[in-house]
Each structure stands twice: as structure tokens, then as C-alpha cells.
Amino acid sequence: MSFSFLLQASPDLEGVQGTKEVPLWDIIQSSNAGIGWLINILLVLMLGYAIFIFVERYLALRKASREESDFLSKIKESLSAGQIDQAKQLCAQSESPSARMLEKGIARIGKPIESISASIENTGKLEVLRLEQRLSFLATAAGAAPMIGFLGTVIGMIVVFMDLRNSATLELKVIAPGIMTAMVTTVAGLVVGIIAYMGYNYLVGRIGKVVYQMENAALEFMDLLNQPGK
């Protein structure tokens, strides 16, 4: 049996060229076809602001969760001894939401329990809102960024079909810009969405711990006021 046909069909290995590495920046630039540049800029801005919010809220929550281990004990001792001004001073020296909440309650000592409880509850709600500020953007970005990336995908495919219609031959360099727009915007949208989603859930968990501390402080304070003789 002759294997000459195999030799004839074998590729010319000497003519095969190595793959060319394309820099990441060139890939991003090639994805700016149509209004791809606008979508890329929008996603970059969303990513930058999402990172800013995460870092700023993380530092704020870490600061809010710091509380002296004997803070409540000192408050109880001061109130039990009738030193209301000292208790207020202890709250003013602390920067935790629990301290600001208890400070409002201490300021109303002598009034009906219902009034003190309502003051603490309203202050607690304001502190929670302060902890949650700007978190809504992370939740929005987690859902909107992938959709914006999908919009870039559709726009990229439209660019591909328009280039094909205006081109006499089917060449890779003709359809490459539209394809790159579709792929890059999709990846960018998913990256922004994943980062925002994970950051949002992490911060919500941290806020839950701070809220637990606030609720515990409020309960102990109200129990102290409800003791006989108070």
C-alpha cells in the first residue's frame, strides 16, 4: 500500500506562523466600534464607583462595629449610681451607632418609658439608614451592569452585520471590531456585576452585625430602666 497521498496532504510546517500576542489595551480599543466606547466608559465608571462605595462603607462599618468591651457595663454603672451626665459623656466619647442611640435614650430619662423607647427606636432607624447609604447603587449595579454588557453584545453583532453588508469579501478584519465589541462588553458587564453583587452582600452582612449590637444595647438599656426603683 502506498502512503504517497498522505505526504501530499501534509501541511507545510515551514509556512506555519506562530500565534501573535495581542496586548489587552489593543483588545479594549478594538471593542470601541459603534457606541461600544460609550458602554465601555459607562462600565468603567460603574466599576470605579462601586469599588469606592465598597471601600468607604467597609471602613465606616469597621469603625462602627468597634465598641469597647465594657462600654455597656460602664453605662450601667453610671446610671445605677445616678450619674446621668457621666453616662452621656461616655456615649459622646464613643463613635459607635449604639452609643449615639443610647445617648438619645439617656437624654430622655425621667420621661415615660414609651417616650424613651420611641426615641431609641427612631434614632436606631436613622443610624441604620446612615450605615446603608449608597448601598443601593451596588444592588443596582449588580443587576444593571450585566444588562448593559448584553446591550453591548447586541450592538456589536449589529456592527458585524453592517460591516458584512458593506464589505465585498468575508474577512476576519472586517468583522473583528464588532465581535470584539460584543465579547469585551459582555465580559466587562459580568465583571462589574459580580464585584458589585459580592460587595453588596458582604456589606449587608457587616451591617447585620452592627444592627445586632445596637439591638442588644437597646434591650439592656431598657431592661435597666425597667428594673424596680428606676
C-alpha positions as CSV (number, residue, x, y, z in Angstrom):
1,M,0.0,0.0,0.0
2,S,1.3,3.4,-0.9
3,F,1.2,6.3,1.5
4,S,2.1,8.9,-1.0
5,F,-1.3,10.6,-0.7
6,L,-0.5,11.3,3.0
7,L,2.7,13.1,2.1
8,Q,0.8,15.2,-0.4
9,A,-1.9,16.2,2.1
10,S,0.6,17.0,4.9
11,P,0.7,20.8,5.8
12,D,3.7,22.9,5.1
13,L,5.1,23.2,8.6
14,E,7.7,25.7,7.5
15,G,4.9,28.1,6.3
16,V,3.0,28.0,9.6
17,Q,3.5,31.1,11.5
18,G,3.4,31.4,15.3
19,T,0.5,33.0,17.1
20,K,0.6,36.7,17.7
21,E,0.1,38.0,21.2
22,V,-2.3,41.0,21.3
23,P,-2.0,43.4,24.2
24,L,-5.0,43.8,26.4
25,W,-5.2,47.5,25.6
26,D,-5.4,46.8,21.9
27,I,-8.3,44.4,22.6
28,I,-10.1,47.1,24.5
29,Q,-9.5,49.7,21.8
30,S,-10.8,47.3,19.1
31,S,-14.1,46.9,21.1
32,N,-15.0,50.6,20.7
33,A,-16.8,50.0,17.4
34,G,-20.2,51.7,17.1
35,I,-21.1,53.0,20.5
36,G,-19.1,50.3,22.2
37,W,-16.8,53.1,23.6
38,L,-19.8,54.6,25.4
39,I,-20.7,51.3,27.0
40,N,-17.1,50.6,28.0
41,I,-16.8,54.1,29.6
42,L,-20.1,53.6,31.5
43,L,-19.0,50.2,32.8
44,V,-15.6,51.6,33.9
45,L,-17.3,54.4,35.8
46,M,-19.7,52.0,37.4
47,L,-16.8,49.8,38.5
48,G,-14.8,52.7,39.9
49,Y,-17.8,54.0,41.9
50,A,-18.7,50.5,43.1
51,I,-15.2,50.0,44.4
52,F,-15.2,53.4,46.0
53,I,-18.5,52.6,47.8
54,F,-17.3,49.2,49.0
55,V,-14.1,50.6,50.4
56,E,-15.8,53.6,52.0
57,R,-18.6,51.6,53.5
58,Y,-16.2,48.8,54.7
59,L,-14.1,51.4,56.6
60,A,-17.2,53.0,58.0
61,L,-18.7,49.7,59.2
62,R,-15.4,48.5,60.7
63,K,-15.3,51.8,62.7
64,A,-19.0,51.4,63.7
65,S,-18.5,47.8,64.9
66,R,-15.7,48.8,67.2
67,E,-17.1,49.1,70.6
68,E,-15.4,48.9,74.0
69,S,-15.9,45.5,75.6
70,D,-17.0,47.2,78.8
71,F,-19.0,50.1,77.3
72,L,-22.4,48.8,78.4
73,S,-21.0,47.9,81.8
74,K,-19.8,51.5,82.3
75,I,-23.1,52.9,81.2
76,K,-25.0,50.6,83.6
77,E,-22.7,51.6,86.5
78,S,-23.1,55.3,85.8
79,L,-26.9,55.0,85.6
80,S,-27.1,52.8,88.6
81,A,-25.2,55.4,90.6
82,G,-27.4,58.2,89.2
83,Q,-24.6,59.8,87.3
84,I,-26.5,60.6,84.1
85,D,-24.1,63.3,82.9
86,Q,-21.2,60.8,83.1
87,A,-23.2,58.3,81.1
88,K,-23.9,61.0,78.5
89,Q,-20.2,61.8,78.4
90,L,-19.3,58.1,77.8
91,C,-21.7,58.0,74.9
92,A,-20.3,61.2,73.4
93,Q,-16.8,59.8,73.6
94,S,-17.8,56.7,71.6
95,E,-18.3,56.9,67.8
96,S,-20.4,53.7,67.5
97,P,-24.1,53.8,66.5
98,S,-25.1,52.1,69.7
99,A,-23.6,55.0,71.7
100,R,-25.4,57.6,69.8
101,M,-28.6,55.7,70.2
102,L,-28.2,55.3,73.9
103,E,-27.3,58.9,74.2
104,K,-30.8,59.9,73.0
105,G,-32.4,57.5,75.4
106,I,-30.3,58.8,78.4
107,A,-31.3,62.3,77.5
108,R,-34.9,61.4,78.0
109,I,-34.5,59.7,81.3
110,G,-37.3,60.9,83.6
111,K,-39.9,60.8,80.9
112,P,-42.3,57.9,80.3
113,I,-40.8,54.6,79.2
114,E,-42.8,54.7,75.9
115,S,-41.2,58.0,75.0
116,I,-37.7,56.7,75.8
117,S,-38.3,53.6,73.8
118,A,-39.7,55.6,70.8
119,S,-36.6,57.9,70.9
120,I,-34.2,55.0,70.9
121,E,-36.1,53.2,68.1
122,N,-36.2,56.3,65.9
123,T,-32.5,57.0,66.5
124,G,-31.7,53.4,65.7
125,K,-33.6,53.6,62.3
126,L,-31.6,56.8,61.4
127,E,-28.3,55.0,62.3
128,V,-29.2,52.0,60.1
129,L,-30.1,54.4,57.2
130,R,-26.7,56.0,57.7
131,L,-25.0,52.7,57.6
132,E,-26.9,51.7,54.4
133,Q,-26.2,54.9,52.5
134,R,-25.1,54.4,48.9
135,L,-25.5,50.6,49.2
136,S,-28.5,50.8,46.8
137,F,-26.0,51.6,44.0
138,L,-24.2,48.3,44.5
139,A,-27.5,46.5,44.3
140,T,-28.4,48.4,41.1
141,A,-25.0,47.8,39.5
142,A,-25.2,44.1,40.3
143,G,-28.3,43.8,38.1
144,A,-27.7,46.6,35.6
145,A,-24.1,46.0,34.6
146,P,-24.7,42.6,33.0
147,M,-27.6,44.0,31.1
148,I,-25.5,46.9,29.9
149,G,-22.9,44.4,28.8
150,F,-25.6,42.4,27.0
151,L,-26.6,45.6,25.2
152,G,-23.0,45.9,24.0
153,T,-23.2,42.4,22.7
154,V,-26.3,43.2,20.7
155,I,-24.7,46.4,19.4
156,G,-21.5,44.5,18.5
157,M,-23.5,42.0,16.4
158,I,-25.3,44.8,14.7
159,V,-21.9,46.3,13.8
160,V,-20.8,42.9,12.4
161,F,-23.8,42.6,10.1
162,M,-23.5,46.2,8.9
163,D,-19.8,45.6,8.1
164,L,-20.6,42.4,6.3
165,R,-23.3,44.2,4.2
166,N,-20.8,47.0,3.3
167,S,-17.9,44.6,2.5
168,A,-17.4,42.7,-0.7
169,T,-15.5,39.9,0.9
170,L,-15.7,38.0,4.1
171,E,-12.6,38.7,6.0
172,L,-11.8,38.5,9.7
173,K,-10.5,42.0,9.9
174,V,-13.9,43.2,8.7
175,I,-16.0,41.6,11.4
176,A,-13.4,41.6,14.2
177,P,-14.4,45.1,15.6
178,G,-18.0,44.1,16.0
179,I,-17.1,40.8,17.6
180,M,-14.7,42.3,20.0
181,T,-17.3,44.9,21.0
182,A,-19.8,42.1,21.7
183,M,-17.3,40.0,23.7
184,V,-15.5,42.7,25.7
185,T,-18.7,44.5,26.8
186,T,-20.2,41.2,27.9
187,V,-17.1,40.3,30.0
188,A,-16.9,43.8,31.4
189,G,-20.6,43.8,32.4
190,L,-20.3,40.5,34.1
191,V,-17.2,41.5,36.0
192,V,-18.8,44.7,37.2
193,G,-22.0,42.9,38.2
194,I,-20.1,40.1,40.1
195,I,-18.0,42.6,42.0
196,A,-21.0,44.8,42.9
197,Y,-23.1,41.7,43.9
198,M,-20.4,40.2,46.1
199,G,-19.6,43.6,47.7
200,Y,-23.2,44.3,48.4
201,N,-23.9,41.0,50.1
202,Y,-20.7,41.3,52.2
203,L,-21.6,44.8,53.4
204,V,-25.1,43.7,54.2
205,G,-23.7,41.0,56.4
206,R,-21.5,43.5,58.2
207,I,-24.5,45.8,58.7
208,G,-26.4,43.0,60.2
209,K,-23.7,42.5,62.9
210,V,-23.8,46.2,63.7
211,V,-27.6,46.2,63.9
212,Y,-27.4,43.2,66.3
213,Q,-25.0,45.2,68.6
214,M,-27.5,48.1,68.5
215,E,-30.4,45.9,69.4
216,N,-28.5,44.3,72.2
217,A,-27.5,47.6,73.6
218,A,-31.1,49.0,73.4
219,L,-32.5,45.9,75.2
220,E,-30.0,46.0,78.0
221,F,-30.7,49.8,78.5
222,M,-34.4,49.3,78.6
223,D,-34.1,46.4,81.0
224,L,-32.0,48.6,83.3
225,L,-34.7,51.3,83.2
226,N,-37.5,48.8,83.9
227,Q,-35.8,47.5,87.0
228,P,-37.6,48.2,90.2
229,G,-36.6,51.5,91.7
230,K,-35.5,53.1,88.4
